C-alpha cells in the first residue's frame, strides 16, 4: 500500500523502501539502512539525498557521521498538499498554453519555406 502511495508521489519502489526503512529504524546512517533492506550503500545514500532535497527527510551528524531521520509521518501529508497545490497552478496555466499553441497552429503554414525540387 505505502509503495503505491509513494510511487504516485513520483518516487520509485526503491525510494519507498528506503523511506519505510528509515521510518522503522529512526535516525541512522546510510550504511545501516542499506544493510537493513539489502541494497548497495551508495544507491541508498543517493536516494536519501534526493529525499532530503525534497524535504521528506532530514539529516544530522552524530560523531562526524551523517545520519538521516524522518521528523514525523505528517511530512508526507505536507508534501502531498504541496504537490496538489503545484498541479492546481499548472492546471490554471493550461488555458494560456492552449491559446499560445492555437496561435502557433494558425501561423505555422505561413512560415514554411518554399522548396523547389529538381
N, C-alpha and C positions, 0 to 999 in steps of 0.2 A: 504494500500500500504506500509506504513512505517513498520508495524508489520511484514509483509512478508520479507521485506528487512533485518530487524533486526534478524529475525529467520534464514535467510540464512547466517548471520554472526556467527551463533552459539548460539544465545541467545533465551530466552523463550518469550512468549507473555507478561508475567508479567514484565519482564525486559524491553521490548519495551514500555509498558505502563508507567513504572517509568521514563524511559529516556524522553519520549514525554512530560510527566507531568512536569518534571524538566525543560525542554526547555521552556515550556509555562510559568512556574512560576518564572523563573530566578533563583536567589540564595535563597534557602530555606532549612530549616532543614527537616529531615526525617518525623517528625510528621505532618508537613503541607502538604507534598507531599502525605502521606498516607491518610489524610483526603480528599484531592482533588480527589484521584482515588478510595476511599473506599476500601483500603487494610489495613491489620494489620501493625502497625508501625514497629515491629521487622522484618517482611518479607521485607518491603520496605528498611529498614536500611541494611539488608544483601545484597539486590540487589544493593543498592547504593555503598556498599563497594566493591562488585565484579566489578562494573563499574569503580570505582576508580582504582582498581588493574589492569584493562585492559586499563587504561589511556584514557577512553572515557569521564569521568567527573573528576572534581577536588573538593577538599574540602578546606574550610577555617573556621575560627572561628570568630563569632560575639558575643560579650557579653558572652564568655565562652560556647557558643553553636555551635556545628558543623553544618555548612551549606554546601550544595553541589551546584555546578554550572557547566554549560557547557560553555567553553570559546567562542566557535563558532561552527557552524554546520559543518564546513570543517573538523573537527576532525573525522567525520565518513569516509570521503574520505581517510584521512591518515590511519585510522585503516584498511579500505578495502585494500589499497595498501600494507600494511604490511602483511595482510593475503595472498594476491596474491603472494607476494614475498616468503613467507614461503612455500606455496604449490608448487611453481615452484622449490624450493630447494628440497622438498620431492620428486617431480617427477623425478628430476635428480638422486636421490639416489635409485630409484626403480630398475634400471638395476643391481646395486650392490646387492641389496636384492634378486633379481631374481636369480642371479648367485649363491649366497650363498645357497638358497633353492634348486636349481638344484643340487648342490654338495651334499646336505644332502639327497635328494631323491635317488641319486645313491648309497649312502653309507648305507642307512637305513636297507637294507636286510642283510647286512654282520654282523651287530652288534646285531642281535636278539639272545636272549639266547636260548639254546636248552632245550626244555621241554619234559619230558617223563611222559606220563600218564599211570597209572596202573589201 
